[in-house]
Amino acid sequence: VAANQAEERQARALKDKALIAGFVEGDTRAFRSLVEHYQRKVYTIAHGILRNHEDSMDVVQDVFVKVHRHLPKFKGDSSFYTWLYRIVVNLCIDRKRRAAKARMVDYDDTRAQTPDESRGATTLATTHLDGPARALDRKELRQQMNKALDMLSDSHRKILVLREIEGLSYEELADVLELAKGTVMSRLFHARQNFQKAFQSAQANG
Amino acid sequence: LNEELNMNTTLSEDFEALLHAYVDGEVTEAERARVENERSANPDIQKKIEEIESLRVLAAEAFSSASSEVDLGGVYDGIMSRIADEDPDAQTQDPTTRSLIEGVIASFKAMFSVERPLIGFGAAACMVAAIALFVWSPGQETTSPPSSPSVANHSPVPSKGARRGMELEGRLTGSVEKLQIAEGITRVEFADDPDTPMVVWHEIEGETEDNAVNAQPDASNESRGL
């Protein structure tokens, strides 16, 4: 799966390069293609971080307005999508800062696990994903997943959405999130653990 | 449950993080070998790997479920509208439209350029013929109201008038600024360059001075006809 994702990303990077060249030469259809290909991805990342539809839609527009303005200066040192996702993440952070909204729960990367938490986390996949996930009402499951995402910290949601939805490699995550590669590995591990705990908590609270 | 507890007590955090990296395909060959050795020796590690895989699916589902049904149909237009508002000089015009307009302009430029005089004269002749047909409309009933100062209503020879003979002088480089008919001659001036106005002479047989005066078009006719 990882190999396929890497191949797809490579093919996409080549296509993006051609579209960017077209845009720089004055073909606005190229920009339209970029928008249409990436708008849902941008929305998903923005929503993954902001957890709010209106704010996420605003970010989608902000992102592409910014891309339109700066694309002629894009040097291509990194791939377009990592550049794009960095803009998304930064705009989301700016928006969160401006809004100064209190986060619901902030799980720190270094927070120690208690034995109870470990036990719950370990049993989650087999207890709640394989069998009952199919049996659960879809809507209820979605609500629980949303609750679980709401309970995560911004930094954990960011890394999770970029990894699980966009399939970014650790190196790309380090680039987009401006982290050391070792930190990426550690943060992703903790983000998944906390998501697992949060999901279990959401299920327990109905 | 005890097994799971035992598994967690025996798995260090670093090794668990390594298992995540293994599932993500982000380990070195040495790390891969280490995980696979442990995996074959300890069935709990296999369970843990399956759990991580399930967790990844759940997380992906959690994120994508919120966005999969969102209507993003108007996003592009909204973006272009904002770009146009923020920077009117920005390149926002659809190239299909732009290329059509630019294509027409380019074609006219090419037709009337000095490098291609024959085509230029041919095109000029066609243009003058079209103008003359509109101005004179010989032998045709007009649908304009009688009170209208339309050139067609003042056709000098309504039933017998014939357009014959055409002489061109100069070249066409711009739009028609003035149309004047006098002494059997239709004079069309092109206002591209005020110092050297482009002139096309078009002789109409049967033209009379009176008719020519009557046939003077007013500005509204001129703009409408051209």
Chai-1 contact restraints between the chains, C-beta under 6 A:
chainA,res_idxA,chainB,res_idxB,connection_type,confidence,min_distance_angstrom,max_distance_angstrom,comment,restraint_id
A,A2,B,G25,contact,1.0,0.0,6.0,A-B,restraint_1
A,D27,B,P95,contact,1.0,0.0,6.0,A-B,restraint_2
A,T28,B,P95,contact,1.0,0.0,6.0,A-B,restraint_3
A,R29,B,P95,contact,1.0,0.0,6.0,A-B,restraint_4
A,R32,B,Y76,contact,1.0,0.0,6.0,A-B,restraint_5
A,V35,B,Y76,contact,1.0,0.0,6.0,A-B,restraint_6
A,Q39,B,L72,contact,1.0,0.0,6.0,A-B,restraint_7
A,Q39,B,V75,contact,1.0,0.0,6.0,A-B,restraint_8
A,R40,B,L72,contact,1.0,0.0,6.0,A-B,restraint_9
A,Y43,B,S67,contact,1.0,0.0,6.0,A-B,restraint_10
A,T44,B,F63,contact,1.0,0.0,6.0,A-B,restraint_11
A,T44,B,S67,contact,1.0,0.0,6.0,A-B,restraint_12
A,H47,B,A66,contact,1.0,0.0,6.0,A-B,restraint_13
A,H47,B,S67,contact,1.0,0.0,6.0,A-B,restraint_14
A,G48,B,F63,contact,1.0,0.0,6.0,A-B,restraint_15
A,V60,B,V75,contact,1.0,0.0,6.0,A-B,restraint_16
A,Q61,B,G78,contact,1.0,0.0,6.0,A-B,restraint_17
A,Q61,B,I79,contact,1.0,0.0,6.0,A-B,restraint_18
A,F64,B,I79,contact,1.0,0.0,6.0,A-B,restraint_19
A,V65,B,I79,contact,1.0,0.0,6.0,A-B,restraint_20
A,V65,B,R82,contact,1.0,0.0,6.0,A-B,restraint_21
A,V65,B,I83,contact,1.0,0.0,6.0,A-B,restraint_22
A,H68,B,I83,contact,1.0,0.0,6.0,A-B,restraint_23
A,S118,B,N8,contact,1.0,0.0,6.0,A-B,restraint_24
A,T122,B,E4,contact,1.0,0.0,6.0,A-B,restraint_25
A,T122,B,N8,contact,1.0,0.0,6.0,A-B,restraint_26
A,A125,B,E51,contact,1.0,0.0,6.0,A-B,restraint_27
A,A125,B,S54,contact,1.0,0.0,6.0,A-B,restraint_28
A,L129,B,S54,contact,1.0,0.0,6.0,A-B,restraint_29
A,L129,B,L58,contact,1.0,0.0,6.0,A-B,restraint_30
A,R142,B,S65,contact,1.0,0.0,6.0,A-B,restraint_31
A,M145,B,A62,contact,1.0,0.0,6.0,A-B,restraint_32
A,L149,B,A62,contact,1.0,0.0,6.0,A-B,restraint_33
A,L160,B,A59,contact,1.0,0.0,6.0,A-B,restraint_34
A,V161,B,F63,contact,1.0,0.0,6.0,A-B,restraint_35
A,E164,B,R56,contact,1.0,0.0,6.0,A-B,restraint_36
A,E164,B,A59,contact,1.0,0.0,6.0,A-B,restraint_37
A,E164,B,A60,contact,1.0,0.0,6.0,A-B,restraint_38
A,I165,B,A60,contact,1.0,0.0,6.0,A-B,restraint_39
A,I165,B,F63,contact,1.0,0.0,6.0,A-B,restraint_40
A,Y170,B,E26,contact,1.0,0.0,6.0,A-B,restraint_41
A,M185,B,A17,contact,1.0,0.0,6.0,A-B,restraint_42
A,M185,B,A21,contact,1.0,0.0,6.0,A-B,restraint_43
A,S186,B,A17,contact,1.0,0.0,6.0,A-B,restraint_44
A,F189,B,A17,contact,1.0,0.0,6.0,A-B,restraint_45
A,F189,B,H20,contact,1.0,0.0,6.0,A-B,restraint_46
A,R192,B,L55,contact,1.0,0.0,6.0,A-B,restraint_47
A,F195,B,A59,contact,1.0,0.0,6.0,A-B,restraint_48
A,Q196,B,L55,contact,1.0,0.0,6.0,A-B,restraint_49
